[in-house]
Amino acid sequence: MMIKNLKISNFRCFDNFDIHEFERVNLIGGRNNSGKTALLEALYLNSAPSSKTIMNLRQIRSESLEFLKTIPAKAWDYLFFDKSKLKKIIKIVAESEEKIKEIEIVCDDSIEQFEEFFENEDEDEETQEIEELKTILIENENKRSVLNIYTRTDTNRLLSASMIANSKGVITKTQNISSFNDVNFIPSFLRITNPALAEEFDKADLEGYSDDILKIVQSIDSSIEQIKTLNIGKSSIYLKKQTNEYLPITLFGEAVYRVIQFALRIVNNRNGILLVDEIENGIHYTSQDDLWTILFQLAINFNIQIFATTHSYEMIKSFSKIAHKFESETGAYFEIAKSAKKNKTIAIKRDIEVLKYELSQEMEFRGE
């Protein structure tokens, strides 16, 4: 079920933003601070509307938990385009051919969901922790702030998560898990840990995909002969080159690490969504064609929709070259830019034919 259109209101750098006609593999360019990462974050929130997603976004943005504790009343301001409104509301609407899914994120002082949680607790089994949480809930308004995340499909509006920022941190409550899609967000600079990557490989191996992962790695480094996980200290992926012993994946460079991560996140999440920020990071320009060939083929084989951002003109050229080998509806390039006429952020779509022509004419990209 592929996302075709997206509408974003009052989120990050987007006041009112529309982007239309996504394809299976989508590359997104634009100047620095144009909103490329924020677009991925909106897709992430729409697919997985939970407190964990919100906290992941804080980590990706390197936003301090200590700041949140010091000024909890402003804990969620970073999410909103307009921070001045007393009741802040974000809306993210994703449209597919089958349905429309709307996420509404509301920052106010409502703590009804948490009060209901305490009402359902057995008084005889109340813990000191619950008593402490009750105390936090009745603190003065300037010492806490509440974020509620709602999911709307058709006529239903269901609470997905509640979060209360306070002087001790964040209290969370997540429910309505059925509204989540399978989605993976790969930031531009944060690596998945070695044990987590090894676990992903074991999942793929259990399903019979280890040889496929090896072939993908060999397309980047043809000298690699074998791949497996070993539990020496912490679990990790080990690779073996011709005539060499097994070595941990961390010794093989960023390109191999990222390509394996991309591939594993796809084969282990059939029918899902993959979000990659600054996809060119760690990938030498000579390997970019191989990377796009891998991603297009995996996206088709595993019914995955890919959204990736880039700052690289070379990556855009490589994307155009490889996308041209697949069906025209498989890929598209979008540029995020500021409209001088409308004074708002807009998205300009270039299908594969248009992209190829403009590249051949050396036309400008990335909002330049």
N, C-alpha and C positions, 0 to 999 in steps of 0.2 A: 504494500500500500504506500505508494510514493507521494511525498508532499509536492504539490504543484505550485501553490501560492502561499505567501506569508504576509501577515499584517502585524505591525508592531506599533504600540502606542505607549509613550511616556517611559521608555526603557533605555537606559544608558544615554547614548547620543541621539537616539531616535525620538522625535516628537510624534509625528505620524508618518509611518514609513510602509510602503508596499513594495513587494518584489514578486514577480509573476513568472510562470512557466519554467519552473525547475525541471531538470532532466535527471537521468540516473546518476551521472557524474558531473558535478558542478564545481567550477573553479571561480573564485571570487578575488578580484583585485581592487586596487584603489590606493590613494595616498595614505600616509601614516595618519592615524586617528580619524579615518573616514568612517569607521564602523564595521570593519570586516570581522574582528573578533567578537564584537557585540552581536553581530548577526548569528554567529555560531552559538553564542550563549543563549540567544532567544530560541533557537532551534532545540538546544539542550533542555532548557526549561520547559518548553512545550512538550517534549517527548518524555521527560522524567520530572514532573512537578513535585519535588520533595525537598525536605529540609537538607538532606545530604547534597542535593544538587546545588542549593544555595551556598552551603559551606564549601563545596568544591570550587565554586566560582570565586569565593573569597580567597582560597588558597592559590588559585591560578593567577589572580590579580595581586597576590602578595599583600593582602589587606590585613592589618594587624588585629589580632584578637584583643590585645591590650587596649587599643583605642576603643574598641567596642565596649570593653568593661568600664573604661574611664568616662565615656560619653554615650551610654546606651540609647539615649533618646535620638541620636543621629546614626544608629547602627546600620540602618538600611538605606540611608540617603544615597549612597553610591549607585543604587540600582535605578534611580529615577531621573528622568530628564528634567522634570519640574519638581524641585525639592521644596518649593514654597507652599504648596497646598497642605492644608491641615490633614486631609485624608488623601493619601497618595495612592493612585491606582495604576497598575500596569496591565495592558491587555496584549496577549500574543495569540494570534489566530492562524492556525495551519489548515489549509484546505487540500484535500486529496480528492480523487475521483469518487471515493466511496463515502467520505464524511468530512465534517468540519469539527475541529477540536480547538476550543478556546481555553486559554489559561488566564486567570485573573489573579493578580498579586496585589494585595491590599495591605497598606501600612496604617494602622490606627491603634486605638487603645482597647479593642475588643479582646476579652480573655474568656469568653463564654465556653470555648471548646476545652480549655484547661480546667475551668470550674466543673464542667460536666465530667471530666476525667476523675477529679477528686470525689465527686458525688458518688461515683461508681465503685470507689474503693471500700473495702471492708474496714470499718472503724477499728475492729480488734486487731487488724494486721497493718495499721498505719505505721510507717517507719519514720525515723528522724528525717530522712531525706524528703519525704512528702511534706512533713511539717515545715521544713526549710523552704520548699517550693511554694507552699501556701503563703509564707511570709513575703517572699519575693513578689508574688502576684498582687499584693496589696500595698506595695511600695508606692511612693509618690510618682506622678506621671513623668517627671523629669529624670527618673532613675530606671525606667524601663521603656521598651517599645515593642510592639507586637506586629508580626508579619504573618498574614494568613494567605495560603495559596489555594485557589479554587479551580476545579476543572468543570467546564461546561460542554456537554455534548447534546445536541438537539435541545430538549427542554429541561434537562437535568443540570443542576449546579451542585457539585459535591466538593466538600472540603478535602484537599489532598494532604495539607500539612499546616501546622501552626508552629511559630517560633517566637520566643520571648527573649529579647536581649536585656541583660541586667548586669549589675556590678560584679556578678560572679561568673558570667559567661553567657551561654545560650541554652535555654531549655527548648527541646523540640518534641513534637508529636506528629508522626506521619501515619496516614491511613489511605484508603482508596488506592492501593497498589495496582489494582486492575487497570487504572488509567495510564500506566507507564508503557512506553514502547522500549524495545531494545535499542539502546543508543550508547555509543562510546565517544568520548571527547578526548582527543590527544592534543594537549597544549603545545605551544611553540618551544617551551624550554623545560617542562617537567617530564622526567622519565618515569615510566612505570618501573617499579623495583624489580630486581633480578628474581626474587622468589615468585612474585606475581606473574612475571613473564614466563617463568618455568612452568607455573601452574597452567597458564594458557596453552603452552605447548603440549603438556600432558593431556589436556582436554582434546586438543586436535589429534594427537597421537591415538587416543582411545577411539576416536571416530574414524581412524584410518587415513588421516591427512598428513602424516609426518613426511612422506615422500614428496607430497606437493609442496610443503613448506621448504624442504631441502632444495627443490628445483627453483623455487622463488629466490632463495638465498644465492644459489649458483648463478642466477641471472645478473646479480650484482657483483659477485666474486666467484668466478668459475673454478678457483682452486680449492674451494671447500668441498670436501667429500662426504662428510657425515655430520649429523646433528643429533644431540640427545640431551636429556637432563641428568644431572648428578647431584646427589645430596652430600656434598662435602662442606661441612659447616652449614651454610644456608643453601637451599636449593637454587640451582642456576642452570642456564642453558650452556652447553659446551659444544664447540665446533672443532672439527678436525680437518686440517689441510693435508695435501699430498705429502707423504713421508714424515708428517709431524705428529706430535701427540695431541690429545684433546686439550683445548684451551678455553677459558671462560669467554663468553660472548663480549664482555666488556673490553677485550683486547683487540676486537676486530673493527673498531671505528663506529661512528655515529650512523652511517648509512645502513650498515648491516643490521644494527640494533633497531632502527626505525622501520626498516622494511619488514623485518620479522614481526614487529609490533603491529604494523598495519595489517599484514596478512593474517595473523592470529586473531585479531579483533574482528576480522571479516568472517573467517571460516567458523568461528565459535559463536557467531551472532547472526545466523541466517535470517533473512527478512528484516534486518535492522537498519540502523543509520550509523554512519561513521563521520565524525567531525574532526578535521585536522587543521590546526592553526599553523600558518607559515610552513607549508609542506616542503618547501625547498631546503629547510634547515638540515644540514649534515649530508645533503645529497649532491654529489659532484655533478656538474652539468653533463658529463659523459654518461651518467647513469640515469638521467631523467627520462629518456625514452623508455628504458626498461621498466622504470617505476610505473609510468603511466600505462604501459602495456599490461603489467601485472594488475593494477587497480581496475582498469576497465574490464578485464577478463574475469576477475574475482567478483566484481560488482554484478556482472551478468549471471555468472554461475551460481552465486549465493543470494541473489535477489537483494542486494544491498544498495542503498542510496548514499552517495558520498558527497560531502560538502567540504571543500578545502580552500584556504586562503593562501595568497602569495604576494610577495613584494618583487618577485623575480621576473624580468622580461624573458629570460631564457626558459623559465618554467612555463610561461604562457605559450611560447613558441613550441615547446615540446608537447604540451597538452594539445595544441591545435594539430600538430603532425600526427599524433597517435589517435586522437579522437576521430580524425578523418578516415581511419581504417575501419571504424565501426559504423553502425547505423547512425544516420544524422540526428536522430532523437535521443541518442545515448548520452551526449555531452553538451554542455553549454558554458560559456564564459560570461560572468557578470561583473560589471564595474560599479563600485560604490563611489558616488561623487556628490558634490554640492551644486545644486541648481542655482545659478545666479538670478534667474527670473523668478523662481518660486521661493528662494531663500530657504530651501529645505534639502535634506539628504534624499537622493534618488538612486535607483538601480537601473543600469542600462544593460540589457541582454544582447549578447552577440551569439547567434547560433554558429555552428562549426563552419559553414560556408562563408558567412560574413567575417568571422574571425580570421579565416585563412586569407581572405582578400585584403583585409586591413593590415595584417602582418606583412603581406607581400608588398604593400604600398608604404611600409614603414610608418604607419600612422601611430599617433601617440596613445599610450595606455596609462593605467593607474592614476588617472586624474591629472596627468601632467599637462 
